[in-house]
């Protein structure tokens, strides 16, 4: 057994007891109310889920297990996964054990590669990525053990085993999608001298003589790993997993939500906007030019992507981390200069415009721009990279829920007629 398994085995019993006591002593206490607007508005703000891995504070931003994201930007994604599960950062020995475990599990089965090669040239990379995960389900230890009559208190162990298998293979799977979909030649094998995140750009085959792309990928995968439990991808994974669908099914469900234009495609929209600015001005505009361009856009009824957030009311700390990376590693790159000018200009315009609740940039305002700057120039693939990262948080939450014995998700729906009756409308 791994060090992570042993640590979780020592942690989970006390957590289960604590939650059982909380429910027994306070199970009838009200923690949320629902308005008609929330019922029709996507349940925005309704407190009806539990997620202990992370919270998003409107002012402080993302907090992972009580630690502000700004304190974790120098950590590896593997360390973040360990933290989400255990509430502790791994020791050097624990991290080395986890990295070695992932490396042992990293090989992608040949039948998955052949299936990816059979897809039409027009296939979307995200569809290929999700399909590859579903094909890996054939190897699910959770499903096999469940069918054998696995006891409930062992669910989390089988979920952990599947999760480690899946996490280990995600860089190879994403890289295979990238090289096959864009016809870039033979697949590139895992490099045992590189860690989990660095292997992704290596196997994609993107040149990285400076090493900055590897550093960007590590940061990107760390920043996008978890973001509470109510976002579409985490929520879908949780719902599928609550039916005891194994981690492969559950993560594929989450990623299919991530593929939507209102969720994981936001960085592509932001990149498209930056490219439109560049093309319109044949390079980097000055502040006056950008100001007029932005006002013309707003006055036409359109929005400026990358600014504002559904929860945050201050600058997204994930943006701050990427901004600091950009200014350190590639401040003179054309697209980065445009992004910096937007950072200095757009919030003031949105404030004067008066309609945005939050005028500050979010992570999407820069993530796609930086990938493009470092020669990952196929924007439709960006969501797959996002998915490699978000799987860490989804799977951490799933493992914890299996350990806690979280029941199947089944909220009560009501009809419009019922709501009219409640508010006195005939």
C-alpha positions in Angstrom: 0.0 0.0 0.0 1.1 3.6 -0.6 1.9 6.2 2.0 -1.2 8.2 0.8 -3.4 5.1 1.3 -2.1 4.6 4.8 -2.5 8.2 5.8 -6.1 8.2 4.6 -6.8 5.0 6.4 -5.7 6.7 9.6 -7.7 9.9 8.9 -11.1 8.8 7.6 -12.5 7.1 10.7 -12.2 10.2 12.8 -13.7 12.3 10.0 -16.7 9.9 9.6 -17.3 10.0 13.4 -17.2 13.8 13.4 -19.7 14.1 10.6 -22.0 11.5 12.1 -22.0 13.4 15.4 -22.6 16.7 13.6 -25.7 15.3 11.8 -27.0 13.5 14.9 -26.7 16.6 17.1 -27.7 19.3 14.5 -29.3 17.6 11.6 -32.5 19.7 12.0 -30.8 23.0 11.8 -31.6 25.2 8.8 -28.5 26.4 6.9 -30.0 27.9 3.7 -33.2 29.2 2.2 -34.2 29.2 -1.5 -35.8 32.1 -3.3 -37.9 31.7 -6.4 -35.1 33.5 -8.4 -32.6 31.0 -7.2 -34.8 28.1 -8.1 -35.1 29.4 -11.7 -31.5 30.8 -11.7 -29.4 27.7 -11.6 -29.5 27.4 -7.8 -26.9 30.2 -7.6 -25.9 30.7 -4.0 -28.1 27.9 -2.5 -26.1 26.2 0.3 -27.1 22.5 -0.3 -23.7 20.7 -0.8 -20.7 19.9 1.3 -17.2 20.3 0.0 -14.3 20.3 2.4 -11.5 20.4 -0.1 -11.8 24.0 -1.1 -14.0 27.1 -0.7 -14.1 30.3 -2.8 -14.3 33.4 -0.7 -15.7 36.5 -2.5 -12.7 38.6 -1.4 -9.9 36.2 -0.7 -10.6 33.9 -3.7 -9.8 30.2 -3.7 -8.8 28.6 -0.4 -7.6 25.0 -0.4 -8.0 23.2 2.9 -7.8 26.5 4.8 -4.7 27.7 2.8 -5.1 30.7 0.5 -4.1 29.8 -3.1 -1.4 32.5 -3.0 0.6 30.3 -0.5 0.5 27.2 -2.8 1.5 28.5 -6.2 5.0 27.0 -5.9 3.6 23.5 -5.2 3.2 20.6 -7.7 -0.2 19.4 -8.7 0.6 16.1 -6.9 1.1 18.0 -3.7 -2.3 19.7 -4.2 -4.0 16.4 -4.7 -2.4 15.1 -1.5 -3.5 18.2 0.4 -7.1 18.0 -0.8 -7.3 14.5 0.4 -5.5 14.7 3.7 -5.6 18.3 4.8 -1.8 18.2 4.9 0.9 18.9 2.4 3.1 15.8 1.8 6.5 15.4 3.3 9.4 14.9 0.9 9.1 11.1 1.4 5.3 11.1 0.9 5.6 13.2 -2.3 8.3 10.9 -3.7 6.1 7.9 -2.9 3.1 9.4 -4.7 5.2 10.4 -7.7 6.7 6.9 -8.0 3.2 5.4 -7.7 1.9 7.6 -10.5 4.8 6.8 -12.7 4.2 3.1 -12.3 0.6 3.5 -13.4 1.2 5.9 -16.3 1.3 3.7 -19.3 -1.7 4.1 -21.6 -3.2 0.8 -23.0 -2.8 0.3 -26.7 -6.5 -0.3 -27.3 -7.2 3.3 -26.1 -4.6 4.7 -28.5 -6.1 2.7 -31.4 -9.6 3.9 -30.6 -8.4 7.5 -30.6 -6.8 7.0 -34.0 -10.1 5.7 -35.3 -11.9 9.1 -34.6 -12.7 11.4 -37.5 -10.3 14.3 -38.3 -13.1 16.7 -37.2 -13.5 15.2 -33.8 -13.3 17.6 -30.9 -10.3 17.0 -28.6 -12.5 17.1 -25.5 -14.8 14.4 -26.9 -11.7 12.3 -27.6 -10.4 12.9 -24.1 -13.7 12.0 -22.4 -14.0 8.9 -24.7 -10.5 7.8 -23.7 -11.4 8.0 -20.0 -14.5 5.9 -20.6 -12.5 3.3 -22.5 -10.1 3.1 -19.5 -13.2 2.2 -17.4 -12.7 -1.4 -18.5 -9.9 -1.5 -16.0 -11.9 -0.2 -13.1 -11.0 -1.9 -9.8 -14.0 -0.3 -8.1 -16.5 -1.8 -10.5 -14.8 -5.2 -10.3 -14.7 -5.2 -6.5 -18.3 -3.9 -6.2 -19.5 -6.8 -8.4 -17.6 -9.2 -6.1 -19.5 -7.9 -3.0 -17.0 -5.3 -1.7 -18.0 -4.0 1.8 -19.1 -0.3 2.0 -16.1 0.6 4.2 -13.8 -0.4 1.4 -15.4 1.8 -1.2 -12.9 4.6 -0.7 -9.9 2.3 -1.1 -11.2 1.0 -4.5 -12.0 4.6 -5.5 -8.5 5.7 -4.5 -7.0 2.9 -6.6 -9.0 3.8 -9.6 -8.3 7.5 -9.1 -4.5 7.0 -9.0 -4.7 4.9 -12.1 -6.7 7.5 -13.9 -4.6 10.5 -12.7 -1.4 8.8 -13.7 -2.7 8.2 -17.3 -4.2 11.6 -17.9 -1.1 13.3 -19.2 -0.4 10.5 -21.6 -4.1 10.4 -22.7 -4.3 14.2 -23.2 -1.0 14.2 -25.1 -2.2 11.3 -27.3 -5.3 13.2 -28.1 -3.2 16.3 -29.0 -0.8 14.5 -31.3 -3.4 12.3 -33.0 -6.0 15.0 -33.4 -3.5 17.5 -34.9 -1.6 14.9 -36.9 1.7 15.6 -35.2 3.3 12.2 -35.7 4.2 9.3 -33.4 3.3 9.4 -29.8 6.0 10.4 -27.4 6.6 8.1 -24.4 6.6 9.1 -20.7 10.0 10.4 -19.5 10.8 8.9 -16.1 13.2 11.9 -15.4 10.2 14.3 -15.5 7.5 14.7 -13.0 3.7 14.3 -13.7 3.0 17.8 -14.9 6.2 18.2 -16.9 5.4 15.0 -18.8 2.3 16.6 -20.3 4.1 19.2 -22.5 6.9 16.7 -23.1 4.5 14.0 -24.5 2.6 16.7 -26.5 5.9 17.5 -28.2 5.8 21.2 -27.7 9.3 22.7 -27.8 10.4 24.1 -24.4 14.1 25.0 -24.5 13.8 27.5 -21.7 11.8 25.2 -19.4 9.2 27.9 -19.0 6.5 25.9 -20.6 7.1 23.1 -18.0 6.8 25.7 -15.3 3.7 27.2 -16.7 2.1 23.7 -17.0 2.9 22.9 -13.4 1.4 26.3 -12.3 -1.7 25.9 -14.6 -2.4 22.4 -13.3 -2.0 23.5 -9.7 -4.3 26.6 -10.1 -7.2 24.7 -11.8 -7.3 21.6 -9.7 -10.2 22.4 -7.4 -12.8 25.2 -7.1 -15.5 24.2 -4.5 -18.1 21.5 -5.2 -20.8 23.5 -6.9 -19.2 24.3 -10.3 -20.5 22.3 -13.2 -17.7 19.8 -13.5 -17.3 19.0 -9.8 -21.1 18.9 -9.4 -21.6 16.5 -12.3 -18.8 14.2 -11.1 -20.2 14.3 -7.6 -23.7 13.4 -8.8 -22.5 10.6 -11.0 -20.3 9.2 -8.3 -23.1 9.4 -5.7 -24.8 6.6 -7.7 -21.6 4.6 -7.1 -20.6 5.0 -10.7 -16.8 4.4 -10.7 -14.3 7.2 -11.0 -14.0 6.8 -14.7 -17.7 7.3 -15.3 -17.8 10.1 -12.8 -14.9 12.0 -14.2 -16.1 11.7 -17.7 -19.4 13.1 -16.6 -17.6 16.1 -15.0 -15.5 16.7 -18.1 -18.5 16.6 -20.4 -19.8 19.6 -18.3 -16.4 21.2 -18.4 -16.6 21.2 -22.2 -19.5 23.6 -22.2 -19.0 27.2 -23.4 -20.1 28.6 -20.0 -17.5 26.6 -18.1 -14.2 25.3 -19.5 -14.2 27.2 -22.8 -13.9 30.6 -21.2 -10.2 30.8 -21.7 -10.7 30.2 -25.4 -13.1 33.1 -25.6 -10.6 35.3 -23.8 -7.8 34.3 -26.2 -10.1 35.0 -29.1 -10.7 38.5 -27.8 -7.0 39.1 -27.4 -6.3 37.9 -30.9 -9.0 40.1 -32.3 -7.4 43.1 -30.6 -4.0 42.2 -31.9 -5.3 41.7 -35.4 -7.4 44.9 -35.3 -4.4 47.0 -34.4 -1.7 44.9 -36.2 0.0 44.5 -32.8 -0.3 46.0 -29.4 -2.6 49.0 -29.2 -2.0 52.0 -27.0 -4.3 52.7 -24.0 -6.5 55.2 -26.0 -7.0 52.8 -28.8 -7.9 49.9 -26.5 -10.3 52.2 -24.5 -12.2 53.2 -27.7 -12.3 49.5 -28.8 -13.6 48.4 -25.5 -16.3 51.1 -25.4 -17.4 50.3 -28.9 -17.7 46.6 -27.9 -19.8 47.4 -24.8 -22.0 49.9 -26.6 -22.8 47.3 -29.2 -24.3 45.1 -26.4 -21.4 42.6 -26.2 -19.3 41.8 -23.2 -15.5 41.8 -22.6 -14.5 38.2 -21.7 -12.1 37.5 -18.8 -13.4 40.1 -16.4 -15.8 39.4 -13.5 -16.7 36.2 -11.8 -19.8 34.5 -10.5 -18.5 34.4 -6.9 -15.4 36.6 -6.7 -15.6 40.3 -6.0 -11.9 41.0 -6.2 -9.0 40.0 -8.5 -8.9 36.2 -9.0 -5.7 35.0 -7.2 -5.3 32.5 -10.0 -5.0 35.4 -12.4 -2.5 37.1 -10.1 -0.3 34.0 -10.1 -0.4 33.8 -13.9 0.3 37.5 -14.2 3.3 37.3 -12.0 4.6 34.3 -14.0 4.1 36.2 -17.2 5.9 39.3 -16.0 8.7 37.2 -14.8 9.1 34.8 -17.8 7.8 36.6 -20.9 6.9 40.2 -20.2 7.8 41.3 -23.8 5.7 38.7 -25.6 3.1 40.4 -27.8 0.1 38.7 -26.3 1.3 39.2 -22.8 1.7 42.9 -23.4 -1.9 43.1 -24.7 -3.1 41.2 -21.6 -1.2 43.6 -19.3 -2.7 46.6 -21.1 -6.2 45.1 -20.6 -5.4 44.5 -16.9 -4.5 48.2 -16.6 -7.4 49.6 -18.7 -10.5 47.4 -18.7 -11.5 47.5 -15.0 -11.8 51.3 -15.1 -14.0 51.1 -18.2 -16.2 48.5 -16.6 -16.5 50.6 -13.5 -17.6 53.6 -15.5 -19.9 51.4 -17.6 -21.6 50.4 -14.3 -23.1 47.0 -15.0 -20.4 44.6 -13.9 -20.6 43.3 -10.3 -16.9 42.6 -10.4 -14.6 44.5 -12.8 -11.4 42.5 -12.0 -9.8 39.9 -14.2 -10.3 36.2 -13.6 -8.0 33.3 -14.4 -9.4 32.9 -18.0 -8.1 36.4 -18.9 -4.6 35.1 -19.0 -4.5 31.2 -19.0 -5.2 30.8 -22.7 -3.0 33.7 -23.6 0.0 32.1 -21.9 -0.6 28.7 -23.5 -0.7 30.4 -26.9 2.4 32.3 -26.1 4.3 29.1 -25.4 3.3 27.5 -28.7 0.2 25.6 -27.6 -1.7 27.2 -30.5 -4.7 24.9 -30.8 -7.3 26.6 -28.5 -9.8 23.8 -28.8 -7.4 21.6 -26.9 -7.2 23.9 -23.9 -10.2 22.4 -22.1 -8.5 19.0 -22.1 -5.5 20.6 -20.3 -8.0 22.1 -17.9 -9.6 18.6 -17.5 -6.2 17.0 -16.6 -6.1 19.5 -13.7 -9.7 19.5 -12.6 -9.7 15.7 -12.4 -7.5 16.1 -9.3 -10.2 18.0 -7.4 -13.0 15.9 -8.7 -11.4 12.7 -7.7 -10.3 14.0 -4.3 -13.9 14.9 -3.6 -15.1 11.5 -4.9 -12.7 9.5 -2.7 -13.8 11.5 0.4 -17.4 11.0 -0.4 -17.0 7.3 -0.7 -15.2 7.3 2.7 -17.9 9.3 4.3 -20.7 7.1 2.8 -22.3 10.1 1.2 -25.7 9.0 -0.2 -27.0 9.3 -3.7 -27.8 12.9 -4.8 -31.5 13.3 -5.2 -32.8 16.9 -4.7 -36.5 17.5 -4.8 -37.9 19.3 -7.9 -41.1 21.3 -7.9 -43.3 22.6 -10.7 -44.0 26.1 -11.8 -47.6 25.6 -10.7 -46.4 24.7 -7.2 -44.2 27.8 -7.0 -47.1 30.0 -8.1 -49.2 28.5 -5.4 -46.5 29.1 -2.8 -46.2 32.8 -3.7 -49.9 33.4 -4.2 -50.0 33.7 -8.0 -53.0 32.3 -9.8 
